[in-house]
């Protein structure tokens, strides 16, 4: 099976998975290992999505839209994904405690939006060896409220389209940029 109908069914599947992540959720911030049952379900969903966005995936979900608008992400592994087309929308998402990895992510087209996202309560979001060679990655309006976004180890050689941030005199606490 292939063709436009298949792409439409894939987008419906993606929409359902993302809709689950957008459902209201307040993580139990005192749970051991920063995990509770709901966090584990959400981690599994993001793992399925990531598996389809990594190079060599048997079934690629490249070119689709992933709407994580207002999602609560406490732990997610987006390491090694490639965004060659399509959009990942993390606008207004809340990263709460725990760890999220975008290590080795390659943005070679498409768009990744973190506009208005909140990084809080000790959240760690890493971009080690991430490449931003084309497309658009933006953090405009993001709030760094006790969380950490670490771009300090992003690939300097492959940063021809660096992420876009609000203008400031000094980066906000919790944001680590290359050379920091």
C-alpha positions in Angstrom: 0.0 0.0 0.0 1.3 3.5 -0.7 0.2 6.7 -2.3 -1.6 9.7 -0.9 -4.1 7.6 1.1 -1.2 6.0 3.0 0.3 9.5 3.8 -3.2 10.6 5.1 -3.5 7.6 7.3 0.0 8.2 8.6 -0.8 11.8 9.5 -4.0 10.6 11.3 -1.8 8.2 13.4 0.6 11.0 14.2 -2.2 13.3 15.1 -3.7 10.8 17.6 -0.3 10.2 19.2 0.4 13.9 19.5 -3.2 14.6 20.8 -2.5 12.2 23.7 0.6 14.1 24.6 -1.5 17.4 24.6 -4.0 16.0 27.1 -3.8 17.8 30.5 -1.2 16.2 32.8 0.6 17.4 35.9 3.5 15.1 36.6 4.2 13.9 40.2 7.4 15.8 40.6 8.4 13.9 43.7 8.2 10.4 42.1 11.3 8.2 42.1 13.6 8.6 39.1 11.3 11.4 37.9 8.9 8.8 36.5 5.3 8.0 37.1 3.0 5.7 35.1 1.8 8.6 32.9 5.4 9.7 32.2 6.2 6.2 31.0 3.3 6.2 28.6 4.4 9.6 27.2 8.0 8.4 26.9 6.8 5.4 24.9 4.8 7.6 22.5 7.7 9.9 21.9 9.9 6.9 21.3 7.5 5.6 18.6 7.5 9.0 16.9 11.3 9.3 17.1 11.8 5.8 15.7 10.0 6.9 12.6 12.0 10.1 12.3 15.5 8.6 12.5 17.4 7.9 9.3 16.9 4.4 8.0 13.5 3.9 9.6 11.6 1.1 7.9 8.6 3.5 7.7 9.6 7.1 7.6 7.4 9.8 8.9 9.4 12.6 7.4 7.5 15.5 5.9 4.6 15.3 8.4 3.5 17.7 11.1 3.9 16.8 14.7 1.7 19.1 16.9 3.1 19.0 20.5 1.4 22.4 21.2 1.0 22.7 25.0 2.2 19.1 25.6 3.8 18.2 28.9 7.0 16.4 28.4 8.9 15.1 31.4 11.2 12.6 29.7 11.6 12.0 25.9 14.2 10.7 23.6 14.4 12.5 20.3 18.1 11.7 19.9 19.2 11.1 16.3 16.0 12.3 14.6 16.2 14.1 11.3 14.0 16.9 10.3 14.4 17.2 6.6 10.9 18.5 5.9 7.7 18.8 7.9 7.2 20.5 11.2 7.7 19.7 14.9 5.7 22.1 16.9 6.7 22.3 20.6 5.2 25.8 21.0 3.9 26.4 24.5 5.0 22.9 25.5 6.1 22.4 29.1 9.3 20.5 29.8 9.1 19.6 33.5 11.8 18.0 35.5 13.4 14.9 34.0 15.4 14.7 30.8 14.8 15.2 27.1 17.4 14.5 24.5 17.7 16.0 21.0 21.3 14.7 20.9 22.5 14.2 17.3 19.3 15.7 15.9 19.8 16.9 12.3 17.7 19.8 11.0 18.3 19.8 7.3 15.0 21.4 6.3 11.6 21.7 7.8 10.8 23.6 11.0 11.2 23.0 14.8 9.3 25.5 16.9 9.8 25.9 20.7 8.1 29.4 20.8 6.7 30.0 24.2 7.9 26.7 25.5 8.5 26.5 29.3 11.7 24.8 30.6 11.1 24.5 34.3 11.5 22.5 37.5 14.9 21.2 36.8 14.2 19.9 33.3 17.3 19.1 31.3 17.0 19.4 27.5 20.2 18.5 25.6 21.2 19.1 22.0 24.7 17.4 22.0 26.1 17.1 18.5 22.9 18.5 17.0 23.2 19.9 13.4 21.3 22.9 12.2 22.2 23.2 8.5 18.9 24.3 6.9 15.3 24.8 7.9 14.3 26.8 10.9 14.6 26.2 14.7 13.2 28.9 16.9 12.9 29.5 20.6 11.4 32.9 20.5 9.3 33.5 23.6 10.6 30.5 25.4 10.8 30.7 29.2 13.7 29.3 31.1 12.3 28.9 34.6 14.6 26.6 36.5 15.2 24.3 33.6 18.2 23.9 31.4 18.5 23.9 27.6 22.0 22.9 26.6 23.1 23.8 23.1 26.7 24.2 24.1 27.8 21.0 22.4 25.8 21.4 19.2 27.9 20.8 16.1 29.7 24.1 15.3 30.6 22.8 11.9 27.0 22.1 10.9 25.3 25.2 12.3 24.7 27.2 9.2 21.0 27.8 10.2 21.4 28.4 14.0 18.3 28.4 16.3 16.6 31.8 16.7 16.1 33.3 20.2 14.6 36.5 21.6 17.1 39.4 21.6 18.8 39.9 24.9 22.1 41.4 26.3 23.0 38.1 28.0 21.3 34.7 27.6 18.8 33.9 30.3 19.9 31.6 33.1 19.4 27.9 32.1 20.3 28.5 28.4 23.7 27.2 27.5 24.9 28.3 24.0 27.9 27.2 22.0 31.1 28.5 23.6 29.5 28.7 27.1 
